[in-house]
Amino acid sequence: MKKIETTLAEREKTYGDYEDVAKISQFLKQILWDGKQYHNLRSFQLESLDMICNKMARIVNGDPKYKDSWHDIEGYAKLVSDRLK
């Protein structure tokens, strides 16, 4: 079984320092909170936006060529799009 320290070290190599990622992710979310329609969004829309903010923060702090981060953004957007049809 892999130790949690090993997993965290691997994640930091890919995504950058957790505190830096968290800072940017929270900043992006605060910007969205000021949107006029923010409080009218449904829970699945809000959750996808939160996750996309986190993925964007990881991209700009870690490896921007890590394809899974971009793929995840696409997936969270699709989860919303599919429900709006």
C-alpha positions as CSV (number, residue, x, y, z in Angstrom):
1,M,0.0,0.0,0.0
2,K,1.3,3.4,-0.9
3,K,2.0,5.8,1.9
4,I,0.0,9.1,1.9
5,E,3.2,11.1,1.9
6,T,4.2,9.4,-1.4
7,T,0.9,10.2,-2.9
8,L,1.1,13.9,-1.8
9,A,4.6,14.2,-3.1
10,E,3.5,12.9,-6.5
11,R,0.6,15.3,-6.6
12,E,2.8,18.3,-5.7
13,K,5.1,17.5,-8.6
14,T,2.1,17.5,-11.0
15,Y,-0.1,20.2,-9.5
16,G,2.3,22.4,-7.5
17,D,2.2,23.4,-3.9
18,Y,-1.2,22.8,-2.3
19,E,-1.4,26.1,-0.5
20,D,-0.7,28.0,-3.8
21,V,-3.3,26.0,-5.6
22,A,-5.9,26.6,-2.8
23,K,-5.2,30.3,-2.8
24,I,-5.8,30.7,-6.6
25,S,-8.8,28.4,-6.6
26,Q,-10.5,30.4,-3.8
27,F,-9.7,33.6,-5.5
28,L,-11.3,32.4,-8.7
29,K,-14.4,31.2,-6.8
30,Q,-14.7,34.6,-5.1
31,I,-14.8,36.3,-8.5
32,L,-17.6,34.0,-9.5
33,W,-19.6,34.7,-6.3
34,D,-19.9,38.3,-7.4
35,G,-21.7,37.3,-10.6
36,K,-25.3,38.5,-10.9
37,Q,-26.6,35.0,-11.6
38,Y,-24.4,33.1,-9.2
39,H,-27.1,32.5,-6.6
40,N,-29.5,31.3,-9.3
41,L,-27.3,28.4,-10.4
42,R,-28.2,24.9,-9.5
43,S,-26.0,22.8,-7.3
44,F,-24.6,20.7,-10.2
45,Q,-23.6,24.0,-12.0
46,L,-22.0,25.4,-8.9
47,E,-20.1,22.2,-8.2
48,S,-18.7,22.1,-11.7
49,L,-17.6,25.7,-11.6
50,D,-15.9,25.0,-8.2
51,M,-14.1,22.0,-9.7
52,I,-13.1,23.9,-12.8
53,C,-11.6,26.6,-10.7
54,N,-9.6,24.0,-8.8
55,K,-8.4,22.4,-12.1
56,M,-7.4,25.9,-13.5
57,A,-5.5,26.6,-10.3
58,R,-3.6,23.3,-10.6
59,I,-2.8,24.0,-14.3
60,V,-1.2,27.5,-13.6
61,N,0.7,26.2,-10.5
62,G,1.8,22.8,-11.7
63,D,2.4,21.1,-15.0
64,P,0.3,22.9,-17.7
65,K,0.9,20.0,-20.1
66,Y,-0.7,17.5,-17.8
67,K,-3.5,16.4,-20.1
68,D,-5.8,15.0,-17.3
69,S,-6.3,18.4,-15.9
70,W,-7.7,19.7,-19.2
71,H,-9.7,16.6,-19.7
72,D,-11.3,17.0,-16.2
73,I,-12.3,20.6,-17.1
74,E,-14.0,19.2,-20.2
75,G,-15.7,16.6,-18.2
76,Y,-17.1,19.0,-15.6
77,A,-18.4,21.2,-18.3
78,K,-20.0,18.2,-20.1
79,L,-21.8,17.1,-16.9
80,V,-23.5,20.5,-16.8
81,S,-24.2,20.6,-20.5
82,D,-25.8,17.2,-20.5
83,R,-28.2,18.2,-17.8
84,L,-29.2,21.4,-19.5
85,K,-30.5,19.7,-22.7
